[in-house]
Amino acid sequence: MPRDELAAGLLGTVDPLPTLQGLTVTGGRLNLNGAVRSIVAQPDFRMDLASPASRSVTLGASATYAFTVTGANSFSELVGMSVLGLPAGATALFTPNTIATSGTSALDVATSAATPTGSYLLTITGSSGGRIHTMTVTLVVVGPAAVTLHLDRHPDGRLILTDSPPVAGVAMYTDSSPLSRSKGNPWRPIGTWQTMAGTFEHPLAEIHDLEVWSGLRNSDDQGATFDLRAEVRIGGAVVASGEAICVRELTRSPARAQVVTIKLGLHTPPDSVKGDLALTISARIGTGACSGHASATGLRLYYGSGLRDSHLGVGFATPP
């Protein structure tokens, strides 16, 4: 045992006596039993991190901290786990939440859309009877990396989604096939725009409204109403979708094209999917309270121009 620890054990366990005050360093008499008990190692445990002490996550994602509990000097009791310092909107789960003598556990901290961004110091506590040990870890919560995806056309003719804003003065367009209420008024695709392979490698964290510039394929269809549907796919699975119902007063004139907003909702939890995005936009004759023509030559979608910029906002999780 180090000399300073031995001295602390001897001097820290004396019995105070008034007659010795001012005559000895401690003002007391040596308590041999107390000294021996303080010097002899008692059953106890220690806690050690088995993962990085700092984790960075995007809103809605989870961070995991692994650690070990090791008993010493014949320690044989249960150690209960707790954590302090969680930000608002976050929850914690220990797996397991008690450890017998020695073992491993993991703290999973789940954030939500209500969790404020920032850096948080979390205190993990292990307790067993009167024995308490703590360790600190850091949780960094960041917002998604916002990206605006613009509908465009590649020189080879492919419809693409790109994060480069359009600079052309004249908009491009793509038309739907003829639309009709007959045979169930089916949705007819206008087109599918895709990100270039490998452009975005991080999970999709959030999605915003789609804004598309719309008009008529044929002036004879003026007075017709339309519904628009947008579906976002990753790996072939629909991860978000939305509709705009009863779009009115469209014309054949490109100068009078109207911007239509389609509100999109995620179908999957944030950060659960990643890969190349594909946006499919479809149209049909207006439904519900819409009146107007029972058919139309088609709906025209404008894009690829600074004045007619059809676009979609998304947020990608930043890497941990």
C-alpha positions in Angstrom: 0.0 0.0 0.0 1.4 3.5 -0.8 2.8 5.4 2.2 0.3 8.3 1.8 -2.7 5.9 1.8 -1.4 4.1 4.9 -0.9 7.5 6.7 -4.3 8.6 5.7 -5.8 5.4 7.1 -4.0 5.7 10.4 -4.6 9.5 11.0 -8.1 9.6 9.6 -9.6 7.1 12.1 -8.4 8.4 15.5 -10.7 8.9 18.4 -10.8 12.6 19.3 -9.9 13.4 22.9 -10.2 16.8 24.5 -7.0 16.2 26.5 -5.0 15.7 23.4 -6.3 18.7 21.5 -3.3 20.8 20.5 -0.8 18.2 21.6 -1.0 15.9 18.6 -1.5 16.4 14.9 -5.0 14.8 15.0 -6.0 15.7 18.5 -6.9 12.1 19.2 -5.9 8.6 20.1 -5.1 5.9 17.5 -8.0 3.6 16.9 -6.4 0.4 15.7 -9.6 -1.3 14.7 -10.8 1.6 12.6 -7.4 2.0 11.0 -7.2 -1.6 10.0 -10.7 -1.6 8.6 -10.0 1.5 6.6 -6.7 0.1 5.2 -8.0 -3.3 4.4 -9.8 -3.2 1.0 -13.5 -3.6 1.3 -15.8 -5.3 -1.3 -16.6 -2.8 -4.0 -17.1 -2.4 -7.8 -15.8 -0.2 -10.5 -17.4 1.1 -13.8 -15.5 1.4 -17.1 -16.7 2.6 -20.5 -16.5 0.1 -23.4 -17.5 2.6 -26.1 -16.6 6.2 -27.1 -17.6 8.7 -24.4 -19.1 11.1 -26.9 -21.9 10.3 -29.4 -23.4 12.6 -32.0 -26.9 11.9 -33.3 -29.5 13.6 -35.5 -32.9 14.5 -34.0 -35.0 11.4 -33.6 -32.1 9.0 -33.6 -30.5 7.1 -30.7 -27.1 6.9 -29.1 -25.7 3.9 -27.3 -23.0 3.8 -24.6 -21.6 0.5 -23.5 -19.9 0.0 -20.2 -18.7 -2.7 -17.8 -19.2 -3.3 -14.1 -16.4 -5.2 -12.3 -16.6 -6.5 -8.7 -13.6 -6.5 -6.5 -12.6 -8.0 -3.1 -15.4 -10.6 -3.0 -18.1 -8.1 -4.1 -21.3 -10.1 -4.7 -24.2 -7.6 -4.7 -26.6 -6.1 -7.4 -25.6 -2.8 -9.0 -28.5 -0.6 -10.1 -28.0 1.8 -13.0 -29.4 5.4 -13.5 -28.7 8.4 -15.6 -29.0 12.2 -15.1 -28.8 15.1 -17.5 -31.1 13.9 -20.3 -32.3 16.7 -22.6 -36.0 17.4 -23.0 -37.8 14.9 -25.3 -35.2 12.2 -24.7 -35.6 8.8 -23.0 -33.1 6.4 -21.6 -33.0 2.6 -21.4 -30.4 0.4 -19.7 -30.0 -3.2 -21.0 -29.9 -4.6 -18.4 -30.7 -2.1 -15.7 -29.1 -4.1 -12.9 -25.9 -6.2 -12.9 -25.0 -9.0 -10.5 -21.4 -8.7 -9.2 -19.8 -8.1 -12.7 -21.1 -7.8 -16.2 -21.8 -5.4 -19.1 -24.7 -3.0 -19.8 -25.7 -0.6 -22.5 -27.4 2.8 -22.1 -29.6 3.7 -25.1 -30.6 7.3 -25.3 -33.4 8.0 -27.8 -34.0 11.5 -28.9 -37.2 12.9 -30.6 -38.2 15.8 -32.8 -38.8 17.8 -29.5 -35.2 17.4 -28.3 -33.3 20.7 -28.5 -30.0 20.5 -30.5 -26.9 21.0 -28.4 -24.3 19.2 -26.3 -25.3 17.4 -23.1 -23.2 15.9 -20.3 -24.9 12.8 -19.0 -24.0 11.2 -15.6 -24.3 7.4 -15.4 -24.5 6.2 -11.8 -24.1 2.7 -10.5 -25.3 2.1 -6.9 -25.2 -0.8 -4.6 -26.2 -0.2 -0.9 -24.0 2.7 0.2 -21.5 2.2 -2.7 -21.9 4.7 -5.5 -19.8 5.2 -8.6 -20.3 7.5 -11.6 -19.0 8.2 -15.0 -19.8 10.9 -17.5 -20.6 10.7 -21.2 -21.5 13.4 -23.8 -24.5 13.4 -26.1 -24.5 15.8 -29.0 -27.8 16.4 -30.8 -27.7 18.0 -34.2 -30.3 18.9 -36.8 -30.5 17.2 -40.1 -28.3 18.4 -43.0 -30.9 20.2 -45.1 -30.8 19.8 -48.8 -33.0 21.1 -51.6 -33.4 18.7 -54.4 -34.4 20.3 -57.8 -36.2 18.5 -60.5 -34.1 18.5 -63.7 -33.1 16.6 -66.8 -29.7 15.1 -67.5 -28.1 15.7 -70.9 -28.7 12.1 -71.7 -32.4 12.5 -71.2 -32.8 11.0 -67.7 -35.0 12.8 -65.2 -32.9 13.6 -62.1 -33.0 15.1 -58.7 -30.0 17.4 -58.1 -28.9 19.7 -55.3 -27.7 22.2 -57.9 -30.2 25.0 -58.4 -31.4 25.5 -62.1 -30.0 28.4 -64.0 -31.8 28.0 -67.3 -34.1 30.8 -68.4 -36.6 28.5 -70.1 -38.3 25.7 -68.2 -38.4 22.1 -69.4 -41.6 20.1 -69.0 -42.9 16.6 -68.9 -46.5 15.6 -69.6 -48.8 12.9 -68.2 -50.7 10.6 -70.4 -54.4 11.3 -71.0 -56.5 11.4 -67.9 -60.1 10.3 -67.5 -62.7 9.5 -64.8 -63.7 6.4 -66.6 -62.4 3.0 -65.5 -61.9 4.2 -61.9 -60.0 7.5 -62.7 -56.5 5.8 -62.2 -53.4 7.7 -61.3 -51.2 8.3 -64.4 -47.5 8.9 -63.9 -46.0 12.1 -65.1 -42.4 11.0 -64.4 -39.9 9.7 -61.9 -36.9 11.8 -61.0 -33.9 10.1 -59.3 -30.8 11.2 -57.5 -27.5 10.1 -59.1 -26.2 6.8 -57.6 -24.2 7.3 -54.4 -25.0 11.0 -54.2 -26.4 10.8 -50.6 -24.9 8.2 -48.3 -26.5 9.2 -45.0 -30.0 8.2 -43.7 -33.0 10.3 -44.5 -34.0 12.2 -41.4 -36.9 14.4 -42.5 -38.8 15.5 -45.6 -40.5 18.8 -46.5 -43.1 19.9 -48.9 -42.8 19.4 -52.7 -43.4 22.4 -54.9 -44.1 21.8 -58.6 -45.1 24.1 -61.4 -48.1 22.9 -63.2 -50.1 23.7 -66.4 -52.1 22.0 -69.1 -50.9 19.9 -72.0 -53.7 21.2 -74.2 -55.7 24.5 -74.1 -58.9 22.6 -74.7 -58.6 21.2 -71.2 -59.0 24.6 -69.5 -61.6 24.3 -66.8 -60.5 20.8 -65.8 -59.4 20.0 -62.3 -56.7 17.7 -61.2 -55.3 15.7 -58.3 -51.5 15.3 -57.9 -49.7 12.6 -56.0 -46.0 12.4 -55.0 -44.2 9.3 -53.8 -40.6 9.2 -52.5 -38.9 5.8 -52.7 -35.6 4.5 -51.4 -34.6 1.0 -52.5 -37.9 0.6 -54.2 -39.9 1.1 -51.0 -42.2 4.1 -50.5 -40.8 6.1 -47.6 -42.9 9.3 -48.0 -46.0 10.4 -49.9 -48.6 13.1 -50.2 -51.4 14.5 -52.4 -52.8 17.8 -53.6 -56.5 17.5 -54.3 -58.6 19.5 -56.7 -56.0 21.7 -58.4 -57.9 24.4 -60.4 -57.5 27.1 -63.0 -54.5 25.6 -64.9 -53.8 27.0 -68.3 -51.7 26.0 -71.4 -49.6 29.2 -71.1 -46.1 28.5 -69.5 -46.1 32.1 -68.3 -49.3 31.4 -66.2 -48.1 28.1 -64.7 -49.1 27.6 -61.1 -47.0 26.3 -58.2 -48.7 23.4 -56.5 -47.6 22.4 -53.0 -47.8 18.7 -52.0 -47.3 18.1 -48.3 -45.3 14.9 -47.8 -45.2 12.7 -44.7 -42.6 10.1 -43.8 -43.8 6.5 -43.6 -40.7 5.3 -41.7 -39.0 6.4 -38.6 -36.2 9.0 -39.1 -32.7 7.6 -39.8 -34.1 4.2 -40.6 -33.5 4.2 -44.4 -30.7 5.4 -46.7 -29.9 5.2 -50.4 -30.7 6.8 -53.7 -34.0 8.7 -53.8 -36.7 8.4 -56.5 -39.6 10.8 -56.7 -42.6 9.8 -58.8 -45.3 12.4 -59.5 -48.7 11.2 -60.9 -51.9 12.9 -61.8 -55.6 12.1 -62.3 -58.8 14.1 -62.9 -59.9 16.0 -59.7 -62.0 14.1 -57.2 -64.2 14.9 -54.2 -66.0 18.3 -54.6 -64.2 19.1 -57.8 -66.2 19.8 -60.9 -65.1 20.2 -64.4 -64.2 18.0 -67.4 -64.4 14.2 -67.1 -61.2 13.9 -69.0 -58.1 15.8 -70.1 -55.3 15.4 -72.7 -52.9 15.6 -69.8 -51.2 17.6 -67.1 -47.9 19.4 -67.8 -45.1 19.7 -65.1 -42.5 22.5 -65.5 -39.0 22.3 -64.0 -35.3 23.1 -64.6 -35.6 26.9 -64.7 -34.9 29.6 -62.2 -38.4 30.9 -62.8 -40.0 27.5 -62.8 -38.0 25.6 -60.2 -39.9 22.5 -59.0 -38.1 21.2 -55.9 -38.2 19.1 -52.8 -36.7 19.7 -49.4 -35.1 16.9 -47.4 -32.8 16.4 -44.4 -30.1 13.8 -44.1 -28.7 12.5 -40.8 -25.1 13.6 -40.3 -22.6 10.9 -39.6 -21.8 10.1 -35.9 
